[in-house]
Amino acid sequence: MAKPKVSGSAEYVPESTQPTTMEEMVAWVEREHRKIQQAISAGKAQRIEFLTDEPEKRFDGLMVGADGLNWNPGQGKGVYVWFDTAWKFMGGGTGDPPPDVDPPPDPDPDPNPPTDVPIVRADFETSPTENGLFSLQAANPDRATIISGGREGSNCVRLRTSGSDTNLNNSGQMERCDLQLSQFNSDGYEGRENWYAHSVMFGSDWQSPIGPNPEGIWEVYNFCGFHHTGSTATGNFRVQINSWAPFPRPAVGPVMTMIGYGGGPPGAGRHETNLLANQPPQKNLWYDFVYHIKWSADPLIGFIEAWLHVEGEAAYTKVYDYEGGTLYTGMGCYWKLANYHVSNGQPSSVMHDRFRRGKSGDSVRIPAYALLP
């Protein structure tokens, strides 16, 4: 096990008082943060080294950095404090959930797919996997069910976690119930350009992420995105609900956010935007998305345009216009409909419907709603 190393000026000296309650712990951390900021202002900062292995000796109040890949205490890269027999995430780094380290998807039917990959349409009228088009990652097949109340047709698919669906496909303490599309049917290859659409609804039992939860974790809730074809690191593009700590972002959660990476090695080129004017999403309301994406690890080639239509509005509103890398170097990607979140012990449902992949906006959007420029 690694020993925590601290370098820099000795002017910053942590308080010797050991907190005994969570309230005292929060107050202690706030005091230490102020002291660190004062040391930085004076040019005498303490630097916390980001470790690749858990410290051998731990005591209440120990503050260290975790690299998030080799050693991940639960919330990815960031600063953690040991308190009451567990690591508490305090912020820093990306604040992302643990890297979604699915194993690479099964080999595609053709490693060099034809130029015209067939258009994909999924309405989830009779089968949770659309008769095998998607593969299910869940604790039990009954976690994915067809229910009434579809976005366009009669039905949709409900992905439900039980409150204890952890340690699935390398999810760790995150719960998972996902539907995965192959790279071939996602057409997630270097140089490909596609339009995608899907609709999502948060069920009556949906558990909005909170921060911090009783374990001191600022929760996230991922409900869709494109995962890279490598073995580790965060996906290339996802939409999730955040509940952030006061740093490194303002405390605006829960808020719907688009987050992407690409243009280099895994983890490179982060870009993001918040949606819904920083207001939390509502339950039992359809949110309709359209994406226009050029897949490339070259920052001069890739781009993402995104539109969002909220049930009851007159049209899709453009919410994202990004130019830059959209793939990691040497990798492709594939689509996932997800219910992937920090476990809080309660069942939670997300409904998905009308997934589309096509070659124009008109081929994937809901016909009644135009895409505004």
Disulfide bonds with the S-S distance in Angstrom:
none
